[in-house]
Amino acid sequence: MYIRKSTIILFNIRGEGAKIRVKKRIKQKIKETLDMPAEIIMNSPKIVLDANSNAWIENYIGIIEYSDKEVKINTADFIVKITGEGLLMDFITNEDLSISGKITSVVYE
């Protein structure tokens, strides 16, 4: 069952999983309508690599594992595993982090 009010659709649903799916669909529609980047509306991660020496990750949820050889970062969509040598987190906030060192691989799990 749904009630249409202007351009917003309200859903009568049960279960936490269904609510999350509906929220994602609503955010996707807003993103498409406003033509905005996904990382702004959907909290999707944005990963920027600068050669093999720097990685910048936006919209991460948490740090799972950290050493000078491997870093695992949790995001809303997947886990990012960065491996290399001499890895160092030189900048970190609640939403962004920067990793420097010799990066040999980036894997999405």
Secondary structure, 3 states (H helix, E strand, C coil): CEEEECCEEEECCCCHHHHHHHHHHHHHHHHHHHCCCHHHHCCCCEEEEECCCEEEEECEEEEEEECCCEEEEEECCCEEEEEEEEEEEEEECCCEEEEEEEEEEEEEC
